[in-house]
Structures are given as C-alpha cells and as structure tokens.
Amino acid sequence: MQLTLRVTGPLPPVEVWERYALPARWPQWGPYLRDVELTAPRIVPGARGGCGDRSG
C-alpha cells in the first residue's frame, strides 16, 4: 500500500515528522486514540503495530 498526504501548518516538517515517527506520542495529538503498540520505538521499515480508538 502507498499513501501520499500533503498538508500545511505552522510547524516545521522536522517537528511534525518527530510527532508522527514516535507512536507513543500519538495519543498526545490524537485524543481519539486509546493506545498504540509498535515493535520498535520509532516508525522504521519492517516495524509492525496497531492502535485502538476510544469509540469502543
């Protein structure tokens, strides 16, 4: 699967990537997320994981 996303905002791309690359931080900026699990502390090739939301 390939996904392309383009957005604009007030933060520099490096800071935005750091927020995205560290799944443990996802619930800080995505309050709808309940938990995040990943086989590595950062998003890297080959890492696997999942997340749960607060809807159920």
C-alpha positions in Angstrom: 0.0 0.0 0.0 1.2 3.5 -0.7 -0.2 6.7 0.8 0.6 10.3 -0.1 -0.6 13.1 2.1 0.0 16.8 1.7 -0.8 19.3 4.4 0.3 22.8 5.5 0.6 24.1 9.0 2.6 26.3 11.4 5.2 23.7 12.5 8.4 22.9 10.6 8.3 19.5 8.8 11.1 18.0 11.0 9.0 18.6 14.2 5.9 17.2 12.5 7.7 14.1 11.5 9.1 13.6 15.0 5.5 13.6 16.3 4.4 11.1 13.7 7.5 8.9 13.9 7.1 8.2 17.7 3.9 6.3 18.1 4.0 6.5 21.9 3.2 10.3 21.4 0.2 9.8 19.1 -2.4 9.9 21.9 -0.9 13.4 22.8 -2.0 14.9 19.4 -4.8 12.4 18.6 -7.1 12.3 21.6 -9.3 9.8 19.8 -6.5 7.2 20.2 -6.6 5.0 23.3 -3.4 3.1 22.8 -0.6 2.4 20.3 1.6 -0.6 20.0 4.7 -1.0 17.8 7.5 -3.5 17.6 10.0 -0.6 17.6 10.1 2.8 19.5 10.0 4.6 16.1 8.4 4.0 12.8 11.0 2.2 10.8 10.9 -0.2 7.8 9.6 -3.6 8.9 8.0 -2.3 12.2 4.5 -3.7 12.8 1.9 -2.5 15.2 -1.6 -1.2 15.7 -3.7 1.2 17.6 -7.1 1.4 19.3 -9.5 4.2 19.4 -11.8 5.5 22.1 -15.0 4.7 20.1 -15.4 1.2 21.5 
